[in-house]
Amino acid sequence: MFAIRSRSLLVVLSVVVCCGFAASQAEVKKDEKKPEPKVKREIKLFNGKNLDGWKNSMFGGDGEIGVEDGQLILDMGNDITGVTWKDEKVLPKVNYEISLEAQRVDGSDFFCGLTFPIKDDPCSLILGGWGGTVCGLSSLDFKDASENETTLFRDFKNGQWYKIRLRVLEKRITAWIDGKEIIDADLTGKKIGIRSEVEPSKPLGFCSFRTKAALRNIVLKEFEPPK
């Protein structure tokens, strides 16, 4: 009888150990980081001194645009104020990442409307829109950042800098704020576009809505195509 009980106990322990090992392996796989793409080239899009490379987007009702203390300032407009990158030829259309720091200086709506190319289509990353808290991509399948699968809500403090990264790959757009992933959108079968109001931002531009915004350290990294 003792031998039978001992064998039963060993079986139970073996199952527990195997389950624990499998669970730990699953956790390892879950926590594994995807390899970072290899950087092909890096372009500093804002020199912190002047607006070289940029032009006023001319939305109509724009606020003042200028450079102060190494920051690109988009003053509060009625409704949109923004800048557009002049030289489309230097911009990659896929396999790249844009990073910057942005701040809502004053106001209560989006302080970072980043319009960017994805292949032959434009898209926009909106941070702090629709009254101050909505983030997401505009547009996916004709749905705005406020109503598609990338929609999320978070508070932004006026006067605080936020580190932003946007990565554009063949079939995926990913975005981070202060190192935390906020968007990871699979583009397979999706129709990509922008709202008509931000057409002047194409191919690459930044804008704010009834809000004074400050931007700095704007860098573009182009990646080697995946093998």
FIVO-571553 format. One record per residue (C-alpha): residue in one letter; x, y, z. Coordinates in nm, 4 decimals, always signed. Example, Ala and Ser with C-alpha at 12.3 -4.5 7.8 and 13.67 -1.06 7.14 Angstrom:
REM residues 2
REC  code      east     north        up
REC     a   +1.2300   -0.4500   +0.7800
REC     s   +1.3670   -0.1060   +0.7140
//
This chain:
REM residues 227
REC  code      east     north        up
REC     m   +0.0000   +0.0000   +0.0000
REC     f   +0.2855   +0.2375   +0.0880
REC     a   +0.4514   +0.1710   -0.2482
REC     i   +0.1303   +0.2510   -0.4341
REC     r   +0.0885   +0.5766   -0.2416
REC     s   +0.4529   +0.6685   -0.3081
REC     r   +0.4135   +0.6111   -0.6814
REC     s   +0.0946   +0.8217   -0.6803
REC     l   +0.2748   +1.1009   -0.4980
REC     l   +0.5591   +1.0928   -0.7502
REC     v   +0.3131   +1.1170   -1.0378
REC     v   +0.1430   +1.4171   -0.8769
REC     l   +0.4767   +1.5888   -0.8123
REC     s   +0.5877   +1.5247   -1.1684
REC     v   +0.2699   +1.6815   -1.3050
REC     v   +0.3117   +1.9844   -1.0792
REC     v   +0.6765   +2.0294   -1.1776
REC     c   +0.5986   +1.9935   -1.5498
REC     c   +0.3102   +2.2401   -1.5281
REC     g   +0.5288   +2.4846   -1.3396
REC     f   +0.8046   +2.4505   -1.5978
REC     a   +0.5602   +2.5022   -1.8846
REC     a   +0.4152   +2.8086   -1.7124
REC     s   +0.7595   +2.9547   -1.6528
REC     q   +0.8532   +2.8940   -2.0169
REC     a   +0.5328   +3.0673   -2.1262
REC     e   +0.6219   +3.3650   -1.9089
REC     v   +0.9706   +3.3782   -2.0602
REC     k   +0.8251   +3.3784   -2.4108
REC     k   +0.5701   +3.6408   -2.3117
REC     d   +0.8416   +3.8678   -2.1739
REC     e   +1.0824   +3.8167   -2.4626
REC     k   +1.1438   +4.1414   -2.6477
REC     k   +1.1276   +4.1472   -3.0235
REC     p   +1.4656   +4.2256   -3.1810
REC     e   +1.5042   +4.5924   -3.2646
REC     p   +1.5304   +4.6798   -3.6355
REC     k   +1.8731   +4.7809   -3.7614
REC     v   +1.9015   +5.1557   -3.8195
REC     k   +1.9938   +5.2486   -4.1771
REC     r   +2.0139   +5.6246   -4.1276
REC     e   +1.9108   +5.8935   -3.8793
REC     i   +1.7815   +6.2416   -3.9607
REC     k   +1.7492   +6.5210   -3.7076
REC     l   +1.4315   +6.6911   -3.8275
REC     f   +1.4519   +6.9936   -3.5951
REC     n   +1.7779   +7.1716   -3.5162
REC     g   +1.6411   +7.3661   -3.2174
REC     k   +1.7519   +7.6979   -3.3681
REC     n   +1.5179   +7.7764   -3.6556
REC     l   +1.2512   +7.6269   -3.8816
REC     d   +1.4915   +7.4953   -4.1474
REC     g   +1.3171   +7.2143   -4.3334
REC     w   +0.9694   +7.3177   -4.2175
REC     k   +0.6957   +7.5454   -4.3472
REC     n   +0.3751   +7.6829   -4.2024
REC     s   +0.0992   +7.4361   -4.2879
REC     m   -0.1438   +7.7248   -4.3436
REC     f   -0.4621   +7.5632   -4.2144
REC     g   -0.6356   +7.8992   -4.1866
REC     g   -0.6806   +8.0561   -3.8452
REC     d   -0.3312   +7.9433   -3.7466
REC     g   -0.1568   +8.0684   -3.4362
REC     e   +0.2010   +8.1935   -3.4389
REC     i   +0.4837   +7.9504   -3.5146
REC     g   +0.8344   +8.0006   -3.3849
REC     v   +1.1401   +7.8673   -3.2036
REC     e   +1.2119   +7.9438   -2.8377
REC     d   +1.4750   +7.7863   -2.6111
REC     g   +1.5296   +7.4968   -2.8489
REC     q   +1.1583   +7.4290   -2.8820
REC     l   +0.9309   +7.4432   -3.1845
REC     i   +0.6281   +7.6409   -3.0658
REC     l   +0.2812   +7.6026   -3.2142
REC     d   +0.0719   +7.8780   -3.0620
REC     m   -0.3004   +7.8437   -3.0024
REC     g   -0.5006   +7.8894   -3.3212
REC     n   -0.8596   +7.8877   -3.4365
REC     d   -0.8647   +7.5983   -3.4953
REC     i   -0.5414   +7.4289   -3.6064
REC     t   -0.1780   +7.5428   -3.6026
REC     g   +0.0955   +7.3338   -3.7593
REC     v   +0.4139   +7.2844   -3.9571
REC     t   +0.4821   +7.0596   -4.2555
REC     w   +0.8123   +6.9058   -4.3652
REC     k   +0.9194   +7.0520   -4.6995
REC     d   +1.1333   +6.7824   -4.8624
REC     e   +0.9218   +6.4745   -4.9265
REC     k   +1.2086   +6.3039   -5.1108
REC     v   +1.4123   +6.2445   -4.7942
REC     l   +1.1257   +6.0721   -4.6141
REC     p   +1.0914   +5.6938   -4.6057
REC     k   +0.7395   +5.5603   -4.6533
REC     v   +0.7824   +5.2482   -4.4412
REC     n   +1.0311   +5.0902   -4.1963
REC     y   +1.1057   +5.4001   -3.9916
REC     e   +1.0497   +5.5567   -3.6525
REC     i   +0.9904   +5.9154   -3.5402
REC     s   +1.0731   +6.0202   -3.1854
REC     l   +1.0234   +6.3524   -3.0106
REC     e   +0.9266   +6.5230   -2.6885
REC     a   +0.6001   +6.7166   -2.6815
REC     q   +0.4202   +6.9327   -2.4312
REC     r   +0.0752   +7.0854   -2.4046
REC     v   +0.1722   +7.4332   -2.2895
REC     d   -0.1793   +7.5754   -2.2723
REC     g   -0.5241   +7.4657   -2.3823
REC     s   -0.7229   +7.1455   -2.3504
REC     d   -0.7129   +6.9560   -2.6795
REC     f   -0.4554   +6.7683   -2.8844
REC     f   -0.1028   +6.8997   -2.8600
REC     c   +0.0527   +6.6418   -3.0905
REC     g   -0.1170   +6.5647   -3.4180
REC     l   +0.1554   +6.3823   -3.6083
REC     t   +0.0697   +6.3094   -3.9719
REC     f   +0.3051   +6.0617   -4.1376
REC     p   +0.3326   +5.8466   -4.4527
REC     i   +0.2665   +5.4735   -4.4608
REC     k   +0.3502   +5.3557   -4.8120
REC     d   +0.1346   +5.5758   -5.0389
REC     d   -0.1193   +5.6700   -4.7717
REC     p   -0.1094   +5.9251   -4.4912
REC     c   -0.2166   +5.8592   -4.1325
REC     s   -0.2187   +6.0663   -3.8126
REC     l   -0.1271   +5.9934   -3.4519
REC     i   -0.3451   +6.2061   -3.2246
REC     l   -0.2524   +6.2629   -2.8604
REC     g   -0.4936   +6.4392   -2.6255
REC     g   -0.7781   +6.5080   -2.8666
REC     w   -1.1553   +6.5292   -2.8358
REC     g   -1.1440   +6.7450   -2.5244
REC     g   -0.8017   +6.6454   -2.3971
REC     t   -0.7764   +6.2708   -2.3321
REC     v   -0.8288   +6.0734   -2.6546
REC     c   -0.5309   +5.9075   -2.8233
REC     g   -0.5246   +5.6928   -3.1350
REC     l   -0.4749   +5.6720   -3.5093
REC     s   -0.6858   +5.8670   -3.7560
REC     s   -0.8060   +5.7037   -3.9595
REC     l   -0.8443   +5.3266   -3.9882
REC     d   -1.1259   +5.1978   -4.2081
REC     f   -1.2629   +5.5546   -4.2158
REC     k   -1.2932   +5.5634   -3.8346
REC     d   -1.1239   +5.8387   -3.6341
REC     a   -0.8904   +5.8017   -3.3375
REC     s   -1.1957   +5.8411   -3.1157
REC     e   -1.3782   +5.5372   -3.2551
REC     n   -1.1450   +5.2643   -3.3804
REC     e   -0.9475   +4.9823   -3.2208
REC     t   -0.6546   +5.2121   -3.1337
REC     t   -0.8684   +5.4443   -2.9194
REC     l   -0.7466   +5.4970   -2.5638
REC     f   -0.7942   +5.7597   -2.2981
REC     r   -0.5286   +5.9160   -2.0780
REC     d   -0.4688   +6.2433   -1.8978
REC     f   -0.1995   +6.4880   -1.9997
REC     k   -0.0725   +6.7620   -1.7702
REC     n   -0.0129   +7.1071   -1.9139
REC     g   +0.3515   +7.2044   -1.8858
REC     q   +0.4800   +6.8447   -1.8754
REC     w   +0.7040   +6.6917   -2.1398
REC     y   +0.6111   +6.3535   -2.2866
REC     k   +0.8503   +6.1289   -2.4807
REC     i   +0.6772   +5.9976   -2.7923
REC     r   +0.7829   +5.7285   -3.0388
REC     l   +0.6000   +5.6208   -3.3521
REC     r   +0.7172   +5.3176   -3.5510
REC     v   +0.5874   +5.2482   -3.9033
REC     l   +0.6469   +4.9027   -4.0495
REC     e   +0.5070   +4.7226   -4.3509
REC     k   +0.1952   +4.5963   -4.1760
REC     r   +0.2090   +4.7527   -3.8315
REC     i   +0.2056   +5.0887   -3.6564
REC     t   +0.3260   +5.1047   -3.2969
REC     a   +0.3416   +5.4041   -3.0634
REC     w   +0.4846   +5.4650   -2.7171
REC     i   +0.4538   +5.7420   -2.4589
REC     d   +0.7330   +5.7605   -2.2010
REC     g   +0.8424   +5.4107   -2.2970
REC     k   +0.4989   +5.2545   -2.2524
REC     e   +0.3340   +5.1037   -2.5593
REC     i   -0.0046   +5.2637   -2.6254
REC     i   -0.0783   +5.1478   -2.9806
REC     d   +0.0105   +4.8307   -3.1699
REC     a   -0.2085   +4.8239   -3.4783
REC     d   -0.2082   +4.5416   -3.7326
REC     l   -0.2736   +4.7054   -4.0706
REC     t   -0.3608   +4.3891   -4.2586
REC     g   -0.6709   +4.4565   -4.4668
REC     k   -0.7127   +4.8055   -4.3203
REC     k   -0.7910   +5.1204   -4.5165
REC     i   -0.5593   +5.3976   -4.3959
REC     g   -0.6339   +5.7672   -4.4234
REC     i   -0.6538   +6.1047   -4.2503
REC     r   -0.9213   +6.3585   -4.1653
REC     s   -0.9626   +6.6205   -4.4336
REC     e   -0.8766   +6.8978   -4.1855
REC     v   -0.5137   +6.7855   -4.1644
REC     e   -0.4492   +6.7529   -4.5394
REC     p   -0.1992   +7.0448   -4.5212
REC     s   +0.0184   +6.8285   -4.2906
REC     k   +0.1023   +6.5783   -4.5664
REC     p   +0.3436   +6.4109   -4.6095
REC     l   +0.4816   +6.4751   -4.2611
REC     g   +0.3665   +6.7372   -4.0167
REC     f   +0.2779   +6.8344   -3.6633
REC     c   -0.0265   +7.0280   -3.5531
REC     s   -0.2276   +7.1237   -3.2461
REC     f   -0.5958   +7.2055   -3.2040
REC     r   -0.6916   +7.5187   -3.0096
REC     t   -0.3881   +7.4449   -2.7953
REC     k   -0.0407   +7.5865   -2.7525
REC     a   +0.2135   +7.3097   -2.8013
REC     a   +0.5910   +7.2780   -2.7741
REC     l   +0.8018   +7.0166   -2.9556
REC     r   +1.1705   +6.9306   -2.9340
REC     n   +1.4280   +6.6612   -3.0167
REC     i   +1.2464   +6.5490   -3.3330
REC     v   +1.4412   +6.2619   -3.4905
REC     l   +1.3622   +6.0186   -3.7726
REC     k   +1.5315   +5.6786   -3.7931
REC     e   +1.5015   +5.4711   -4.1087
REC     f   +1.5417   +5.0952   -4.0642
REC     e   +1.6986   +4.8351   -4.2863
REC     p   +1.4258   +4.6349   -4.4649
REC     p   +1.3467   +4.3131   -4.2762
REC     k   +1.5023   +3.9990   -4.4229
//
